[in-house]
Amino acid sequence: MTGAIADDLLTAQASADPYAVFDALRRDDPVHWSETHRAWLVTRYADVSAAFANKAFSNDRVRPVLAKQQARRAESGEAADRPATASERVLALMSGWMVVSDPPVHTRLRKLAAGAFKGQRIAVMDAQITALVDELLDGFLAGAGEQDLISEVAYPLPATVIATMLGAPPSDRDLFREWSDELALVAFGTGGAARAERHERALRGLNEMDAYFRGLVAQRRAEPGEDMLSAMMSTDESDDKLSDDELVAMCALLLFAGHETTTNSIANATLALLRNPDALAALRADPSLLNPAVEELLRYDGPIKVINRWVVAETELAGRTISPGERVHLVLASANRDPEKFTDPDTLDLTRSPNPHVAFGKGIHACIGAQLARMETRIAVGRIVERLPGLALAHEPVWKDALASRSMETLVVTH
Ligand code: HEM
């Protein structure tokens, strides 16, 4: 192992182009202990895949934080019956999410949510999503000069889709976007006074969200519809049911998991095409390329760089001993560029087949919304390419210095 290996994934340079850092890690120290991140960085495809199947790596990472906060409060002598802090309430909501649960809790939640994600239920959304994309593109086309494709199209779409699928009225769409941002702020922690203040505001917003979803659950219980929420209440498989609290948590999870990821999927895909004009021209000439193109765009520069796991038992990965209490970052964006798995991994090849990328994860937690995410990306990218023939990048984009997501601040273009 080379002690001096560059492993800081949060420098401006690594945020703009993390792939050089990943290449070096994959080659020189594929299961690397990073002092910078206080975590193991796992960068090869084979090791990331093995880690997804390893029971020593746990997703249960919110409950321990909540337990610690509650214990701290108890130690400080606060009355036990004092209402939970806003932070505790949000952590309690998040601790019920399947994505931060291990079996058997995860198994049960996933099974009860699965009905809402059945292929047919998602497939019928095609026309509605196309209409939403076209509505956003109409607004975009009405503007002239430099415009941000993220704020105008890629950002509003996914929250609107989730609001629609949960059966919320269109007038409430803006609320969903705000809550999604607030969830991200709370979930990814805070730093600095300004962020601490935003955090407080976000917590207040999330309490409103909680109340809103509770109202929606009550409405659907009284009057079930064709929406996802009603589907998650139905009990065709067994007598087991999601409680009201669990349904509220599920609504928040779908919003959290499905918003920023899909926004970035659409934005990163568009940028990759703009930077690869031959691929863009090929897609314009032959729209039947769209399905393999979406897979390749997710592989080439997908929205998630890193997925976290906590180590709960001593284990080995590529000859390294990993101990309980340590943290592991599975670097999906690096696995997807591993030359051991993909020929010419740094080339965007819209016809690549097979394309076993791990942009949606793998194993028991593999993205339950993948079909919906693929559909949204396919429709948005397809309509952008078709309706904006003069699309051009106005500025080099600025990337957010985020560890988990591959995310631009803006994507300023002309059309
Ligand atoms: C391109 C967009 C998306 C990407 C790249 C993505 C990626 C992922 C990944 C990598 C995981 C695995 C997390 C882990 O192993 O810890 C995951 C899980 C999940 N995703 Fe997505 N996702 C996307 C869109 C969506 C959408 C649209 C929804 C729903 C509306 C959604 C809902 C979920 C849920 C509920 C989980 C947790 C599944 C479980 O724990 O069993 N995702 N996603």
Boltz pocket constraint, residues with backbone or C-beta under 6 A from the ligand:
constraints:
  - pocket:
      binder: B
      contacts: [[A, 59], [A, 98], [A, 99], [A, 100], [A, 101], [A, 110], [A, 162], [A, 253], [A, 254], [A, 255], [A, 257], [A, 258], [A, 259], [A, 261], [A, 262], [A, 265], [A, 302], [A, 303], [A, 304], [A, 307], [A, 308], [A, 358], [A, 359], [A, 360], [A, 361], [A, 362], [A, 364], [A, 365], [A, 366], [A, 367], [A, 368], [A, 369], [A, 370], [A, 372], [A, 373], [A, 374]]
      max_distance: 6.0
